[in-house]
Amino acid sequence: MYPFISEISRNNKLKLIQKHCSLQDSILEVGSGNGWLASKLRQQGFRVTTLDLSEHADIVGDINQWEQLGLQRGSFDVVIALEVIEHIDCWDTLCALCKTDGLIMLSSPHPSWDWVMKVLEYLGLNQKRTSPHDQLTDFRQIKMPSLLNIRPALIHQVAIFINRRAG
């Protein structure tokens, strides 16, 4: 079981993905951790490939080494990176792997409010971070159209971008 706030957040993100993706989409989940998201999506018939540094992933390795991992440019309709982009600079890689006009879904603490996330972690209300948040990005600074760009409770941000970069 996950901390209270983390569990609510996970369920909300799952609903967003279900709303904006179809069963025909090829989905790449970057930073899949223990595989909770891919498992839920696969149970519903979604085609998901996971990539992470942990052995639980379908593809084990560094996202920025995607070519050496055998991934092809523009090969996914949807690329999902939940709680990843604050740990590693991988925006260009996410765009490269996503088809043009495909979707890139991100979630991350908002840079101005990461201190609140630390307090919530300390209190056991939010999942503890696995590595430092040294790549925090305000999603409003990403110059790409989005279907959704929200800040639940102001401290967190979730966005679904339309990939307009040529693969």
C-alpha positions in Angstrom: 0.0 0.0 0.0 1.2 3.5 -0.8 0.9 6.6 1.3 -2.5 8.3 1.2 -1.7 11.2 -1.2 0.4 9.0 -3.5 -2.4 6.6 -3.9 -4.9 9.3 -4.8 -2.4 10.8 -7.3 -1.7 7.4 -8.9 -5.4 6.7 -9.4 -6.0 10.2 -11.0 -3.1 9.7 -13.4 -4.4 6.3 -14.4 -7.8 7.8 -15.2 -6.1 10.5 -17.3 -4.1 7.9 -19.3 -7.3 5.8 -19.9 -9.1 8.9 -21.1 -6.5 10.0 -23.6 -5.1 6.7 -24.8 -6.7 3.9 -26.9 -6.1 0.2 -26.9 -4.4 0.5 -30.3 -1.7 2.9 -29.0 1.8 1.6 -28.4 2.8 3.0 -25.0 6.2 3.4 -23.5 6.4 3.9 -19.7 9.7 5.4 -18.6 10.6 5.0 -15.0 8.2 2.2 -14.4 9.5 1.3 -10.9 7.6 -1.7 -9.5 5.3 -1.8 -12.6 2.0 -0.7 -11.0 0.9 1.5 -14.0 1.8 -1.0 -16.7 0.1 -3.8 -14.8 -3.1 -1.8 -14.5 -3.0 -0.8 -18.1 -2.2 -4.3 -19.4 -5.2 -5.7 -17.4 -7.4 -3.5 -19.5 -5.8 -4.5 -22.8 -3.3 -1.7 -23.4 0.0 -2.4 -25.1 2.7 -1.1 -22.7 6.5 -1.4 -22.8 8.3 -0.4 -19.6 11.8 1.0 -19.3 13.6 1.5 -16.0 16.9 1.0 -14.3 15.4 -1.7 -12.2 15.1 -5.4 -13.3 11.3 -5.2 -13.1 11.2 -3.4 -16.5 10.8 -4.9 -19.9 13.8 -2.9 -21.0 16.5 -2.3 -18.4 18.7 0.7 -18.8 19.2 4.5 -19.0 16.5 6.2 -21.1 19.1 8.5 -22.6 20.8 5.4 -24.0 17.7 4.4 -25.9 19.5 3.6 -29.2 21.8 1.2 -27.5 18.8 -0.4 -25.8 17.3 -1.2 -29.2 14.5 1.4 -29.3 13.6 3.1 -32.5 13.0 6.8 -33.0 9.3 7.7 -33.2 8.1 4.2 -32.4 5.6 5.0 -29.6 2.2 6.7 -29.8 2.3 7.6 -26.2 5.3 8.1 -23.9 4.6 8.3 -20.2 7.2 9.5 -17.6 5.5 9.9 -14.2 7.8 11.3 -11.5 10.9 11.0 -13.8 11.7 14.3 -15.4 12.7 15.9 -12.1 15.5 13.3 -11.7 17.0 13.2 -15.2 17.2 15.5 -18.2 15.4 13.3 -20.7 12.9 15.7 -22.5 14.7 15.4 -25.9 14.7 11.6 -25.6 11.0 11.4 -24.7 10.3 13.5 -27.8 12.6 11.4 -30.0 10.8 8.1 -29.0 7.3 9.5 -29.4 5.7 9.7 -32.8 5.1 13.1 -34.2 1.6 14.2 -32.9 1.8 11.4 -30.3 1.3 12.2 -26.6 3.9 12.7 -23.9 2.5 12.5 -20.4 4.5 13.9 -17.5 4.0 14.4 -13.8 6.4 16.1 -11.4 6.5 18.3 -8.3 6.4 22.0 -9.2 9.8 23.5 -8.7 8.5 26.3 -6.4 6.7 23.8 -4.1 9.1 20.8 -3.9 9.8 21.7 -0.3 6.1 20.9 0.5 6.6 17.5 -1.2 9.6 16.9 1.2 7.4 17.7 4.2 4.7 15.3 3.0 7.3 12.6 2.5 8.6 13.2 6.0 5.1 12.9 7.4 4.6 9.7 5.5 1.7 11.1 3.4 3.6 10.9 0.1 5.9 8.4 -1.5 9.6 9.0 -0.7 11.8 10.2 -3.6 14.3 7.6 -5.0 16.9 10.2 -6.0 17.4 14.0 -5.8 15.1 16.3 -7.7 17.9 18.2 -9.4 16.1 18.6 -12.8 12.8 20.2 -11.6 11.0 21.8 -14.6 8.0 24.1 -14.6 5.8 22.5 -17.3 4.6 25.9 -18.4 8.1 26.5 -19.8 7.9 23.6 -22.2 7.2 25.0 -25.6 4.8 22.4 -27.0 1.0 22.3 -27.2 -0.8 20.4 -24.5 -4.1 18.7 -24.0 -3.8 19.1 -20.3 -1.6 21.1 -18.0 -2.8 21.1 -14.4 -1.4 21.7 -10.9 -3.3 19.7 -8.4 -3.1 21.5 -5.0 -0.5 23.8 -6.7 2.5 21.6 -5.5 2.3 19.1 -8.2 2.0 19.3 -12.0 0.6 16.9 -14.6 0.6 17.5 -18.3 -0.1 15.7 -21.6 1.8 17.3 -24.5 1.3 16.8 -28.2 4.7 15.9 -29.7 5.3 18.4 -32.4 9.0 17.7 -32.8 9.9 15.8 -36.0 11.1 12.3 -35.0 
